[in-house]
Amino acid sequence: MATAKPVLCVGCTVIDFVTINESFPKEDTDRRCRDGFWQRGGNASNVSTVLRLLGADVEFFGMLSQSDGFRVLLQDLERRGIDVQHCPTTDKDPPFSSVIIVQGTGSRTIVHCNKNYPYVTWEDFSKIDLNRYGWVHFEARNANETIKMIRSVQEHNRTHNEHITISLDFETLYEQNLPMCALCDYVVFSKELANQQGWRTAQETCKELARRLESKSPCIICPWGSTGAACLDAASNGCSMVAAYSPDRIVDTLGAGDSFMAGFIYATSVMQNNLKDAVSFANRVAGHKITDYGYDHIAELQKYDKLRTG
């Protein structure tokens, strides 16, 4: 297995306050939950966590805070060996999310609170030496600044012999963020956003997105829950459906999409899988993630693979 350069994950980190409930709470009631915990959240932050658990070298690049409430996030990043050396800082309180998990179904409902927390800029990003990385992953947000960051990676690729792979996690604001897609090697497009466009299946989503991007289409991946994930190869334009991994139980679906994203990056960059095999591994990581709370149990996948091949 090849040794890959570190992955740089660009995006947000927040505090998730999670409560576990027997059923979804009714409005205007006072009740106790079964259990609860806090964890570091945010899409790119979660992707960084899962990549580390799988064994990849990873750096997170997002706005950090000097506020007291942010210390727990910094401590968790440090404990997990996630590099944050290039992150800018602010004095503002960090964003947080209130998460309600229903134990019987595994469903999760998320309410975000941001309060205009600043996002990283191209100026921040331009201070990084891109020679360090083999892959840069972006969240599709703050389009004007993120497009400039992606173009910086493209310019680096144009003037250097080694190619840095660019991936995009596309979950929100279709019209504003669509121009980013044509600049990337891989785009992971969410089922929720596909439904907003009226696209009814994962394969239809891949084909419709590629059609709208015309000749500049990247490889497109669309996870579709228990039915699996579709992937469209930019080189051949062929679209395939990859079966989902079916877990024995569903406990916590929070972060399943981020686990899929990390699994795909790891399988492509470190394991050097082809597109379909990488999507299959991503399905496996996401399927294993939802069998327990949090992310630490994902490391069991690597232990199992070493025992199986040893």
C-alpha positions as CSV (number, residue, x, y, z in Angstrom):
1,M,0.0,0.0,0.0
2,A,1.4,3.4,-1.0
3,T,2.3,6.1,1.5
4,A,0.2,9.1,0.7
5,K,0.9,12.7,1.5
6,P,-1.4,14.3,4.2
7,V,-4.9,15.3,3.4
8,L,-5.9,18.9,4.0
9,C,-9.6,19.3,5.1
10,V,-11.0,22.8,4.7
11,G,-14.2,23.7,6.5
12,C,-15.8,24.1,9.9
13,T,-15.5,22.6,13.4
14,V,-18.3,23.0,15.9
15,I,-19.5,21.6,19.2
16,D,-22.3,19.0,18.9
17,F,-24.5,18.6,22.0
18,V,-26.2,15.3,21.6
19,T,-29.2,13.9,23.5
20,I,-30.4,10.3,23.1
21,N,-34.2,9.9,23.4
22,E,-36.8,7.1,23.4
23,S,-38.9,9.2,21.0
24,F,-38.9,12.6,19.5
25,P,-39.9,15.2,22.1
26,K,-43.2,16.9,21.8
27,E,-43.4,20.7,21.7
28,D,-43.7,22.6,25.0
29,T,-42.9,19.6,27.2
30,D,-40.3,19.0,29.9
31,R,-38.7,15.5,29.8
32,R,-35.5,13.6,30.5
33,C,-33.3,12.1,27.8
34,R,-31.9,8.6,28.1
35,D,-28.3,9.7,27.7
36,G,-26.2,12.6,26.2
37,F,-22.8,13.7,25.3
38,W,-20.9,16.4,23.5
39,Q,-18.5,15.8,20.6
40,R,-16.5,17.8,18.1
41,G,-18.5,18.2,14.9
42,G,-18.6,20.0,11.6
43,N,-18.3,18.3,8.2
44,A,-14.6,18.8,7.4
45,S,-13.7,18.3,11.1
46,N,-15.5,15.0,11.1
47,V,-13.8,13.9,7.9
48,S,-10.5,14.7,9.6
49,T,-11.4,12.5,12.6
50,V,-12.4,9.5,10.5
51,L,-9.3,9.8,8.3
52,R,-7.1,9.7,11.4
53,L,-9.0,6.7,12.7
54,L,-8.4,4.9,9.4
55,G,-4.7,5.7,9.6
56,A,-4.2,8.7,7.3
57,D,-2.2,11.8,8.0
58,V,-4.6,14.8,8.0
59,E,-4.6,18.5,8.7
60,F,-7.7,20.5,9.4
61,F,-7.9,24.1,8.1
62,G,-10.8,26.2,9.5
63,M,-11.4,29.1,11.8
64,L,-10.5,28.3,15.5
65,S,-11.5,30.4,18.5
66,Q,-9.7,31.7,21.5
67,S,-12.9,31.6,23.6
68,D,-13.1,29.3,26.7
69,G,-15.8,27.2,25.1
70,F,-13.5,26.2,22.2
71,R,-10.8,24.6,24.4
72,V,-12.5,21.3,24.4
73,L,-12.4,21.2,20.6
74,L,-8.7,22.1,20.5
75,Q,-7.9,19.4,23.0
76,D,-9.8,16.8,21.0
77,L,-8.0,17.8,17.8
78,E,-4.7,17.6,19.6
79,R,-5.5,14.2,21.2
80,R,-6.3,12.7,17.9
81,G,-3.2,14.0,16.1
82,I,-5.0,16.3,13.7
83,D,-2.7,19.1,12.6
84,V,-4.2,22.6,13.0
85,Q,-1.0,24.6,12.6
86,H,-2.2,26.8,9.7
87,C,-5.7,27.7,11.2
88,P,-6.5,31.4,11.8
89,T,-8.2,32.3,15.1
90,T,-11.0,34.6,16.3
91,D,-12.3,35.8,19.7
92,K,-15.9,34.9,18.9
93,D,-17.7,32.0,20.6
94,P,-17.7,28.8,18.5
95,P,-20.8,27.6,16.5
96,F,-22.7,24.7,18.1
97,S,-25.4,22.2,17.1
98,S,-28.1,20.7,19.2
99,V,-28.7,17.1,18.1
100,I,-31.7,14.9,19.0
101,I,-31.2,11.2,18.4
102,V,-34.2,8.9,18.6
103,Q,-33.0,5.5,20.0
104,G,-35.7,3.4,18.3
105,T,-35.1,4.6,14.8
106,G,-31.5,6.0,14.9
107,S,-32.9,9.2,13.3
108,R,-31.1,12.5,14.1
109,T,-32.5,16.0,14.0
110,I,-29.9,18.9,14.0
111,V,-30.4,22.5,14.9
112,H,-27.4,24.7,14.1
113,C,-26.4,28.0,15.8
114,N,-23.7,30.0,14.1
115,K,-24.0,33.7,15.1
116,N,-22.0,34.9,12.1
117,Y,-18.9,33.0,13.1
118,P,-16.2,33.8,10.5
119,Y,-15.1,31.4,7.8
120,V,-11.6,31.0,6.5
121,T,-10.6,33.1,3.5
122,W,-8.5,32.8,0.5
123,E,-5.9,35.1,2.1
124,D,-5.6,32.7,5.0
125,F,-5.4,29.7,2.6
126,S,-2.7,31.4,0.5
127,K,-0.2,31.3,3.4
128,I,-0.1,27.4,3.2
129,D,2.6,25.6,1.4
130,L,0.6,23.2,-0.8
131,N,3.6,21.0,-1.5
132,R,2.8,19.3,1.8
133,Y,-0.4,17.7,0.6
134,G,-1.6,15.0,-1.8
135,W,-5.3,15.8,-1.4
136,V,-7.3,18.9,-0.5
137,H,-10.9,18.5,0.5
138,F,-13.4,21.3,0.7
139,E,-16.9,21.9,2.0
140,A,-19.2,23.6,-0.5
141,R,-19.7,26.8,1.4
142,N,-18.8,30.5,1.2
143,A,-18.5,30.2,-2.6
144,N,-16.5,33.3,-3.4
145,E,-13.6,32.5,-1.1
146,T,-13.7,28.7,-1.6
147,I,-13.6,29.0,-5.4
148,K,-10.4,31.2,-5.0
149,M,-8.9,28.5,-2.7
150,I,-9.7,25.8,-5.2
151,R,-8.2,27.8,-8.1
152,S,-5.0,28.2,-6.0
153,V,-4.7,24.4,-5.8
154,Q,-5.3,24.2,-9.6
155,E,-2.6,26.8,-10.2
156,H,-0.2,24.8,-8.0
157,N,-1.0,21.7,-10.0
158,R,-0.3,23.6,-13.3
159,T,3.1,24.7,-12.1
160,H,4.3,21.6,-10.3
161,N,4.9,18.0,-11.4
162,E,2.8,16.4,-8.7
163,H,-1.0,16.6,-8.9
164,I,-3.0,17.5,-5.7
165,T,-6.4,15.8,-5.8
166,I,-9.4,18.2,-5.1
167,S,-12.6,16.9,-3.6
168,L,-15.9,18.7,-2.7
169,D,-18.6,17.9,-0.2
170,F,-21.7,19.4,-1.8
171,E,-24.7,19.5,0.7
172,T,-26.3,23.0,0.5
173,L,-27.1,26.1,-1.6
174,Y,-27.2,24.4,-5.1
175,E,-27.1,27.5,-7.3
176,Q,-24.4,29.3,-5.3
177,N,-22.1,26.4,-4.9
178,L,-22.6,24.7,-8.3
179,P,-19.6,26.5,-10.0
180,M,-17.2,24.8,-7.6
181,C,-17.9,21.4,-9.1
182,A,-16.2,21.9,-12.4
183,L,-13.0,22.8,-10.6
184,C,-12.7,19.5,-8.7
185,D,-11.6,16.0,-9.3
186,Y,-14.4,14.4,-7.1
187,V,-17.7,15.8,-6.0
188,V,-19.9,14.0,-3.4
189,F,-23.4,15.3,-3.8
190,S,-26.0,14.8,-1.0
191,K,-29.3,12.9,-1.3
192,E,-31.1,15.8,0.5
193,L,-29.9,18.3,-2.1
194,A,-30.7,16.0,-4.9
195,N,-34.3,15.7,-3.7
196,Q,-34.5,19.5,-3.6
197,Q,-33.7,19.4,-7.3
198,G,-36.4,16.8,-8.0
199,W,-33.9,14.0,-8.8
200,R,-35.3,10.7,-7.6
201,T,-32.4,8.3,-7.6
202,A,-28.6,8.4,-7.0
203,Q,-27.9,7.5,-10.6
204,E,-30.3,10.2,-12.0
205,T,-28.5,12.7,-9.7
206,C,-25.0,11.8,-11.1
207,K,-26.2,12.0,-14.7
208,E,-28.2,15.3,-14.2
209,L,-25.3,17.0,-12.4
210,A,-22.9,15.9,-15.1
211,R,-25.2,17.2,-17.8
212,R,-25.4,20.6,-16.1
213,L,-21.7,20.8,-15.8
214,E,-21.3,19.7,-19.5
215,S,-17.7,19.0,-20.6
216,K,-16.1,20.0,-17.2
217,S,-17.7,17.3,-15.2
218,P,-15.7,15.7,-12.4
219,C,-16.2,12.2,-11.0
220,I,-19.5,12.4,-9.2
221,I,-20.6,10.3,-6.2
222,C,-24.0,10.3,-4.7
223,P,-24.7,8.3,-1.5
224,W,-28.3,7.2,-1.2
225,G,-28.7,5.7,2.2
226,S,-29.6,2.0,2.4
227,T,-29.8,1.7,-1.3
228,G,-26.1,2.3,-1.8
229,A,-24.3,5.0,-3.7
230,A,-24.0,5.9,-7.4
231,C,-20.7,7.0,-9.0
232,L,-20.1,8.5,-12.4
233,D,-16.6,8.2,-13.9
234,A,-15.5,11.4,-15.6
235,A,-13.2,9.6,-18.0
236,S,-15.7,7.0,-19.3
237,N,-19.0,8.8,-18.4
238,G,-20.2,5.4,-17.1
239,C,-22.5,5.5,-14.1
240,S,-22.6,2.6,-11.6
241,M,-24.6,1.7,-8.5
242,V,-22.6,0.3,-5.6
243,A,-24.4,-1.7,-2.9
244,A,-24.6,-0.3,0.6
245,Y,-23.1,-2.1,3.6
246,S,-25.9,-3.4,5.7
247,P,-25.1,-3.2,9.5
248,D,-26.6,-5.5,12.1
249,R,-28.0,-2.5,13.9
250,I,-28.6,1.2,13.5
251,V,-27.6,3.3,16.5
252,D,-26.3,6.7,15.5
253,T,-26.6,8.1,11.9
254,L,-25.0,11.5,12.9
255,G,-21.9,11.9,10.8
256,A,-22.5,8.9,8.4
257,G,-22.1,11.2,5.4
258,D,-18.8,12.5,6.7
259,S,-17.6,9.0,7.4
260,F,-18.5,8.1,3.8
261,M,-16.5,11.0,2.6
262,A,-13.5,10.1,4.7
263,G,-13.7,6.5,3.6
264,F,-13.7,7.5,0.0
265,I,-10.7,9.8,0.3
266,Y,-8.8,7.1,2.3
267,A,-9.6,4.3,-0.2
268,T,-8.6,6.5,-3.2
269,S,-5.5,8.3,-1.9
270,V,-4.0,5.7,0.5
271,M,-5.4,2.3,-0.7
272,Q,-5.3,3.6,-4.3
273,N,-8.6,1.9,-5.2
274,N,-10.5,2.6,-8.4
275,L,-13.7,4.6,-8.3
276,K,-16.2,1.8,-7.7
277,D,-14.0,0.0,-5.1
278,A,-13.4,3.3,-3.3
279,V,-17.2,3.9,-3.1
280,S,-17.7,0.4,-1.8
281,F,-15.1,1.0,1.0
282,A,-16.8,4.4,1.7
283,N,-20.2,2.5,2.1
284,R,-18.5,0.1,4.4
285,V,-17.1,2.9,6.7
286,A,-20.4,4.7,6.8
287,G,-22.3,1.5,7.5
288,H,-20.0,0.6,10.4
289,K,-20.1,4.1,11.8
290,I,-23.9,4.0,12.4
291,T,-23.6,0.9,14.5
292,D,-22.4,2.9,17.6
293,Y,-22.3,6.4,18.9
294,G,-19.4,8.7,17.9
295,Y,-16.5,7.7,15.6
296,D,-13.9,5.8,17.7
297,H,-15.3,2.4,16.7
298,I,-14.4,3.0,13.1
299,A,-10.8,2.2,14.0
300,E,-12.0,-1.4,14.4
301,L,-12.2,-1.7,10.6
302,Q,-8.5,-1.3,10.3
303,K,-7.8,-3.8,13.1
304,Y,-10.1,-6.3,11.4
305,D,-8.5,-5.9,8.0
306,K,-5.0,-6.4,9.5
307,L,-6.1,-9.6,11.2
308,R,-7.8,-10.9,8.0
309,T,-4.8,-10.3,5.8
310,G,-2.1,-11.0,8.3
